Amino acid sequence: MEIEHIHHVSLTVTDLETSRRFYRDVLGLREIARPDFSFPGAWFQVGDREQLHLIVHDAATFRGAKGIDTRDIHFAMRVGSYCRTLEFLRGKGFREDCDMGDPMRMEVRPHATAGFPQIYILDPDRHVIEINAARLD
């Protein structure tokens, strides 16, 4: 077996329209066609080949009221400019000085141990999202 790339990540959501707006309007992902499944959801294009699938599922597992935990389950997206992304997120209301449990908290790591700059945020269902860049600009 030779794996070529990750095709998609699926996330369960509680409010499809709120999550759809977040991934479209905050993260700037393009919604794409989705098959006519028997359950609600939405698909988004991420980069050239990857996708993000949102699924409404009554028996889903959620993180609850947890704040950002960078070692908890998360997915990461790479951006071209760390500084422009940081300013963009601040413009959307994300802040570094929020309480740990605040859903608008943003954890900023320009000199991360990982070797590339990172930003962590939460989506409306408190899924952890890492946004990183190849280098600090």
N, C-alpha and C positions, 0 to 999 in steps of 0.2 A: 504494500500500500504506500502510495506517495501523496501526501496531503499537499494541495496547492496553496490554499489560503482559507481563512475563515469566511464562510459564506454569509452567515447572519448571526445576530444575537437576538434572542427573544426576551422581552420583558413583560411581565404581567402588570396591568394598570387598573386602577379603580374607577377612574373617570377618563374615558377615551378622549373626549373633546379637550379637556384640560391638558392631557399628555400630548395630544396631537399639536396643540398650540405651542407647547413648550419646545418640542423637538423641531417644529417648523420655524417658529418665530424667535426663539432664544438661540437654539443651536444652528439654525439655518439649513436644516436637512430638507431635501426635496421628497415629498410624498410620491410614491409610485403605486401602480396598479396592484391590487391584491385579489386573489381568487375569492370566490363567493363562498367562504366558509360558513358553517352554521353558528358561528360565534363572532362577536364584534372584534374589530382590530384595525390596525393601520400598518402599512409598510413604508419605510423610508430608505432612500439610497444614501450610502455613506461612502464617499470617495468613488472610485471607478467600478469596484466589484462587490463591495460588502453592503449588507443591508441590516437595518434594525427593524424588528417586527414587534409591534405592540399588540398585546392580547388581553382581552377582558376575560377573566376566569374566576368564577365564584370560589373555588377551592385553592386559590393561589396563596403562596407564602410571601409575606412582606416583612421588611425590616422594622416595622412599627415606627415609633417616634425617635429612633436612633438618629444621632447627628452623623457627621462625616467620620468615618473610620476607614482610613486608607488601606487597611489590611483586610477589610471585609470584602465581600463579593463586589466587584466593579468591572467596568469595561473602560478602555482608554481610546481616545481619538487623537490623532496627530494633527496639529495646525501648522501653518507656515510661519506665523509670527506670534510669539508668546506675548509681547508687549501690546500689540493691537488686540489680541484676544482678551487680555486682562482688562483693558480699557472698555472693550465692547461689553464684557460681563458686568463691569461696574455700571455702565450705562443702563443695563437691564435690572439694576438694583441689588446685585450680589456685592457683599462686603466682607472684608477680612475681620472686622471688629464686632461681628454679630456673636451672640451667645452660641455655644456649641450645638444646642438643639434647634437653632433657628434655621428654617429651610432655605433662607437666603444667604447663609454663611458660605464663604468661599475660602478654602485653604490654599495659600499661595506658597510655592516652594521654588523660587528661582534658581537655587543652587542645590537641588535635590541630590541625595546620595545615589539615586538611580543613574546619574550622569547626564540627565537632560531635565530642563525646567518643567515643573508640573503645576497644575491648578486642579483642585478638586471641588466639585459642586454636587448638589442633590437635585434630582428631578422631582416632580410633584408627588411621587410615591416614595420618595427618599431612597431611590436607587442611587448608588454612588457612581459618579462619572469623573474619570480622570481626563484632563485635556493637557496634552504635552506638545512640546516642540523639539526639533532636533538640537536647537541651541538657543541660548538666551540672546535676544537681539536688542 
